[in-house]
Amino acid sequence: MKKGILIFLLFIAWIFLTWPFGKEIDWQILISGIFISIFVGSIFGELFTENPHNFFGFKRYLWAILYLPYWFWYCILANLDVAYRVLHPNLPIRPGIVKVKTNLKSKSGLTALANSITLTPGTMTVEIEPENGYLYIHWIYVKTDDIEKASELIVRRFEKILERIFE
């Protein structure tokens, strides 16, 4: 099941990347896409995901589409905050590593959360403890050392949508 879904998704990606818009379909490219998808899917199918049936949940895709502009908005705000700190004459930074708690359990969800935090300027995920649900985040300006308050400031804004996508 995992391999079949991965092969299908790889082939769909292949079609989107090689589709000759406005021209005839090149059957050689299409057939080579099938073979490459089968080859890659058979090798990496077991590593793909723990729950392949989750790919058929249509609401997950809608939440994923909603998540991209939501994350992008927080990325813009974080860029402005970091630019303010860099351009300020006193350089108001207080860097440190904080421990935060997440409710996400799946490896995919934890990875998406860690990447979302890391791609947002001013924060970077240093370590993940998946068995406890803790993440260690390097923060450019540590506002609190309390796990709950730091989790609220850093994790919760992303976590509420990522739960609907990955859990």
C-alpha positions as CSV (number, residue, x, y, z in Angstrom):
1,M,0.0,0.0,0.0
2,K,2.8,2.5,0.9
3,K,4.7,1.7,-2.2
4,G,1.6,2.0,-4.4
5,I,0.7,5.4,-3.1
6,L,4.3,6.6,-3.4
7,I,4.5,5.4,-7.0
8,F,1.2,7.1,-7.8
9,L,2.3,10.4,-6.2
10,L,5.7,10.3,-7.9
11,F,4.1,9.8,-11.2
12,I,1.7,12.7,-10.7
13,A,4.7,14.9,-9.8
14,W,6.5,13.7,-12.9
15,I,3.5,14.6,-15.0
16,F,3.3,18.1,-13.5
17,L,7.0,18.7,-14.0
18,T,7.2,17.4,-17.6
19,W,3.8,18.2,-19.0
20,P,4.2,20.0,-22.4
21,F,1.5,22.6,-22.1
22,G,0.0,23.4,-25.5
23,K,1.9,20.6,-27.2
24,E,1.3,16.9,-27.9
25,I,2.1,14.4,-25.2
26,D,5.5,12.8,-25.5
27,W,5.0,9.2,-24.9
28,Q,8.7,8.5,-24.2
29,I,8.7,11.0,-21.3
30,L,5.4,9.5,-20.0
31,I,6.7,5.9,-20.1
32,S,10.1,6.8,-18.6
33,G,8.1,8.6,-15.8
34,I,6.2,5.3,-15.1
35,F,9.5,3.3,-14.9
36,I,11.3,5.9,-12.7
37,S,8.3,6.2,-10.4
38,I,8.1,2.4,-10.0
39,F,11.9,2.2,-9.4
40,V,12.0,5.0,-6.8
41,G,8.7,3.9,-5.2
42,S,9.9,0.4,-4.8
43,I,13.1,1.5,-3.1
44,F,11.8,4.2,-0.8
45,G,8.2,2.9,-0.3
46,E,8.8,1.6,3.2
47,L,10.4,4.8,4.3
48,F,7.6,7.0,2.9
49,T,5.0,7.2,5.7
50,E,3.6,5.3,8.6
51,N,0.0,5.8,7.6
52,P,-0.5,5.9,3.9
53,H,-4.3,5.9,4.2
54,N,-4.1,9.5,5.4
55,F,-3.3,10.6,1.8
56,F,-6.9,10.1,0.9
57,G,-8.3,12.7,3.3
58,F,-9.4,15.6,1.2
59,K,-9.7,18.0,4.2
60,R,-6.0,17.5,4.9
61,Y,-5.1,19.0,1.5
62,L,-7.4,22.0,2.1
63,W,-5.7,22.6,5.4
64,A,-2.3,22.2,3.8
65,I,-3.2,24.9,1.2
66,L,-4.4,27.1,4.0
67,Y,-1.2,26.5,5.9
68,L,1.1,27.9,3.3
69,P,-0.1,31.6,3.3
70,Y,-0.5,31.3,7.1
71,W,3.1,30.3,7.5
72,F,4.2,32.8,5.0
73,W,2.5,35.6,7.0
74,Y,4.4,34.6,10.2
75,C,7.6,34.4,8.1
76,I,7.1,38.0,6.9
77,L,6.5,39.1,10.5
78,A,9.6,37.3,11.7
79,N,11.7,38.8,8.9
80,L,10.6,42.3,10.0
81,D,11.4,41.5,13.6
82,V,14.9,40.2,12.8
83,A,15.5,43.2,10.5
84,Y,14.4,45.6,13.4
85,R,16.8,43.8,15.7
86,V,19.7,44.0,13.3
87,L,19.2,47.6,12.3
88,H,18.5,48.9,15.9
89,P,21.5,50.7,17.3
90,N,21.5,48.8,20.6
91,L,21.0,45.4,18.8
92,P,18.3,44.1,21.2
93,I,19.0,40.4,21.1
94,R,18.9,37.8,23.9
95,P,19.7,34.5,22.3
96,G,19.2,31.2,24.0
97,I,17.8,27.7,23.6
98,V,14.3,27.1,25.0
99,K,12.5,23.8,25.5
100,V,8.9,23.7,24.0
101,K,6.2,21.1,24.1
102,T,4.1,19.9,21.2
103,N,1.1,17.7,20.9
104,L,2.0,16.4,17.5
105,K,2.9,12.6,17.5
106,S,3.6,11.7,13.9
107,K,7.0,11.9,12.5
108,S,5.7,13.8,9.5
109,G,3.9,16.3,11.7
110,L,7.0,16.8,14.0
111,T,9.2,17.3,10.9
112,A,6.8,19.8,9.4
113,L,6.6,21.7,12.7
114,A,10.4,21.7,13.1
115,N,10.9,22.9,9.5
116,S,8.3,25.6,9.9
117,I,10.0,26.9,13.0
118,T,13.4,26.7,11.5
119,L,12.4,28.5,8.3
120,T,10.9,31.3,10.3
121,P,13.7,33.8,10.9
122,G,14.8,34.3,14.5
123,T,14.1,30.7,15.5
124,M,15.8,27.4,14.7
125,T,15.0,23.9,15.8
126,V,18.1,22.3,17.4
127,E,16.7,19.0,18.6
128,I,13.5,16.9,18.7
129,E,12.5,14.4,21.3
130,P,9.6,12.6,19.6
131,E,8.9,10.2,22.4
132,N,8.2,13.1,24.8
133,G,7.0,15.7,22.3
134,Y,9.7,18.2,23.2
135,L,11.6,20.5,20.8
136,Y,14.7,22.5,21.6
137,I,14.6,25.9,19.8
138,H,17.3,28.5,19.4
139,W,15.5,31.8,19.7
140,I,17.1,35.1,18.8
141,Y,15.2,36.9,21.6
142,V,14.2,34.7,24.5
143,K,11.0,36.2,25.9
144,T,10.4,33.5,28.5
145,D,12.1,30.3,29.9
146,D,8.8,28.8,30.9
147,I,8.0,25.7,28.7
148,E,4.3,26.5,28.4
149,K,4.7,30.2,27.6
150,A,7.5,29.5,25.1
151,S,5.4,26.8,23.5
152,E,2.5,29.2,23.2
153,L,4.7,31.8,21.5
154,I,6.6,29.5,19.1
155,V,4.7,26.3,18.6
156,R,0.9,26.7,19.0
157,R,0.4,29.0,16.0
158,F,1.7,26.3,13.6
159,E,0.6,23.3,15.6
160,K,-3.1,23.9,15.4
161,I,-3.1,23.6,11.6
162,L,-0.4,20.9,11.4
163,E,-2.6,18.7,13.7
164,R,-5.3,18.8,11.1
165,I,-2.9,17.9,8.3
166,F,-0.8,15.2,9.9
167,E,-2.6,13.7,12.8
